[in-house]
Amino acid sequence: MMPRSGASRTVVEQPRNPRGVEAQLWLAVMDFHGDLFVRLNQALGKEFGLTLAKFDVLAQLYRFRQGLTQVLLSRHLKVTGGNVTGLVRRLAADKLITRETSPEDRRAVVVRATPKGIALYCAARQRHDALLEQWFEQISKEDLRDALASLSSVSSRLGPDRMESKI
């Protein structure tokens, strides 16, 4: 549709991407993480009845067979204690973990994977790893190693002292 005679239209051209490369990298990482998270969460939920959050708890408890307090578990998972409490409650109800009062500190609760939890985790991990291999099969191992090295390099340069805001 043409503007009426005498009417003017001002077109303001937006820059293609006004954000800095830092923000672009962050958004790309978040998009990538989000896509994989959704796909893995759906697959593990459908095949094993596990959310990725439950899978991650079982992974930590598989790694630390002697058990972990909920405080240490939340640190390993990098989530809040409230999130861990809910996950632990649901996993215990499913008989995938046990909860016991710590003999050293009666205020602390130690959680451990049950044999059922370990078996479920091992089966889910096989599927998890197979899915990742399938999804990344079009990318050479060399390219994957290069991407991992680049992310590791960037991450190591953003240590805790660099992450404090100076604004």
C-alpha positions as CSV (number, residue, x, y, z in Angstrom):
1,M,0.0,0.0,0.0
2,M,1.4,3.4,-1.0
3,P,1.4,6.3,1.4
4,R,-1.1,9.1,0.5
5,S,0.3,12.0,-1.3
6,G,2.2,14.3,1.0
7,A,2.5,11.7,3.7
8,S,5.9,10.6,4.7
9,R,7.0,7.4,6.2
10,T,10.2,7.3,8.2
11,V,11.9,3.9,8.2
12,V,14.4,3.5,11.0
13,E,16.8,0.7,10.2
14,Q,17.7,-1.4,13.2
15,P,21.2,-2.8,13.4
16,R,21.4,-6.5,12.5
17,N,22.6,-7.4,16.0
18,P,23.0,-4.5,18.4
19,R,24.4,-6.8,21.2
20,G,28.0,-7.3,21.9
21,V,29.7,-10.6,21.1
22,E,29.7,-11.4,24.9
23,A,25.8,-11.2,25.0
24,Q,25.6,-13.1,21.7
25,L,27.8,-15.9,23.1
26,W,25.7,-16.1,26.3
27,L,22.5,-16.3,24.3
28,A,23.9,-18.9,22.0
29,V,25.0,-21.0,25.0
30,M,21.6,-20.6,26.6
31,D,19.8,-21.6,23.4
32,F,22.0,-24.6,23.0
33,H,21.6,-25.6,26.6
34,G,17.8,-25.1,26.4
35,D,17.4,-27.2,23.2
36,L,19.4,-30.1,24.6
37,F,17.7,-29.8,28.0
38,V,14.2,-30.1,26.6
39,R,15.1,-33.0,24.3
40,L,16.9,-35.0,27.0
41,N,14.2,-34.2,29.6
42,Q,11.5,-35.5,27.2
43,A,13.4,-38.6,26.3
44,L,14.3,-39.6,29.9
45,G,10.9,-38.8,31.1
46,K,9.2,-40.9,28.4
47,E,11.6,-43.8,28.7
48,F,12.5,-43.9,32.4
49,G,10.1,-41.6,34.2
50,L,13.0,-39.4,35.2
51,T,13.3,-35.6,34.8
52,L,16.8,-34.3,34.1
53,A,16.8,-32.9,37.7
54,K,16.2,-36.4,39.1
55,F,18.7,-37.9,36.8
56,D,21.3,-35.3,38.0
57,V,20.6,-36.2,41.6
58,L,21.0,-39.9,40.9
59,A,24.3,-39.1,38.9
60,Q,25.8,-37.4,42.0
61,L,24.7,-40.2,44.3
62,Y,26.1,-42.7,41.9
63,R,29.4,-40.8,42.0
64,F,29.4,-40.5,45.8
65,R,28.2,-44.0,46.8
66,Q,28.8,-43.3,50.5
67,G,26.0,-40.7,50.2
68,L,25.9,-36.9,50.5
69,T,24.2,-34.5,52.9
70,Q,21.5,-32.5,51.2
71,V,23.7,-29.4,51.6
72,L,26.6,-31.0,49.7
73,L,24.2,-32.4,47.1
74,S,22.8,-28.9,46.4
75,R,26.4,-27.6,46.0
76,H,27.3,-30.4,43.5
77,L,24.1,-29.7,41.6
78,K,24.4,-25.9,41.8
79,V,20.8,-25.5,42.9
80,T,19.1,-24.2,46.1
81,G,18.5,-26.3,49.1
82,G,14.7,-26.0,48.5
83,N,15.0,-27.5,45.1
84,V,17.0,-30.4,46.5
85,T,14.5,-31.0,49.3
86,G,11.7,-31.5,46.8
87,L,13.8,-33.7,44.5
88,V,14.9,-35.8,47.4
89,R,11.3,-36.2,48.7
90,R,10.1,-37.3,45.3
91,L,13.1,-39.7,44.7
92,A,12.6,-41.2,48.1
93,A,8.9,-41.7,47.4
94,D,9.9,-43.6,44.2
95,K,12.3,-45.7,46.4
96,L,15.3,-44.6,44.3
97,I,17.1,-43.1,47.3
98,T,17.2,-43.3,51.0
99,R,17.3,-40.6,53.6
100,E,19.0,-41.0,57.0
101,T,20.0,-38.6,59.8
102,S,23.8,-38.1,59.8
103,P,25.5,-39.8,62.7
104,E,27.9,-36.8,62.9
105,D,25.3,-34.1,62.8
106,R,21.8,-34.9,63.8
107,R,20.6,-31.8,61.9
108,A,21.9,-33.1,58.6
109,V,20.2,-35.7,56.3
110,V,22.4,-38.0,54.3
111,V,20.9,-39.3,51.0
112,R,22.1,-42.4,49.1
113,A,21.0,-44.1,46.0
114,T,19.2,-47.5,46.4
115,P,20.1,-50.4,44.2
116,K,16.9,-49.6,42.3
117,G,18.1,-46.0,41.9
118,I,21.5,-47.1,40.7
119,A,20.0,-49.5,38.2
120,L,17.7,-46.9,36.8
121,Y,20.4,-44.3,36.7
122,C,22.8,-46.7,34.8
123,A,20.1,-47.5,32.2
124,A,19.1,-43.9,31.8
125,R,22.7,-42.8,31.5
126,Q,23.3,-45.3,28.6
127,R,20.3,-43.8,26.8
128,H,21.4,-40.2,27.7
129,D,24.9,-40.8,26.2
130,A,23.5,-42.6,23.2
131,L,21.2,-39.7,22.4
132,L,24.0,-37.2,22.7
133,E,26.1,-39.3,20.3
134,Q,23.3,-39.6,17.9
135,W,22.5,-35.8,18.0
136,F,26.2,-34.9,17.5
137,E,27.0,-37.6,14.9
138,Q,27.2,-35.0,12.1
139,I,30.0,-33.1,13.9
140,S,33.5,-34.5,13.8
141,K,35.2,-35.5,17.1
142,E,37.9,-32.9,16.3
143,D,35.3,-30.1,16.0
144,L,33.6,-31.2,19.2
145,R,37.0,-31.2,21.0
146,D,37.8,-27.8,19.7
147,A,34.4,-26.5,20.9
148,L,34.9,-28.0,24.3
149,A,38.4,-26.5,24.5
150,S,37.1,-23.1,23.5
151,L,34.3,-23.2,26.1
152,S,36.7,-24.5,28.8
153,S,39.1,-21.7,28.0
154,V,36.4,-19.0,28.2
155,S,35.1,-20.5,31.4
156,S,38.5,-20.7,33.1
157,R,39.1,-17.0,32.4
158,L,35.8,-16.1,34.0
159,G,36.8,-17.3,37.5
160,P,35.0,-16.1,40.6
161,D,37.0,-12.9,40.8
162,R,36.1,-12.0,37.2
163,M,32.4,-12.6,37.7
164,E,31.9,-9.9,40.3
165,S,30.1,-6.9,38.9
166,K,32.1,-3.7,38.6
167,I,29.0,-1.7,37.5
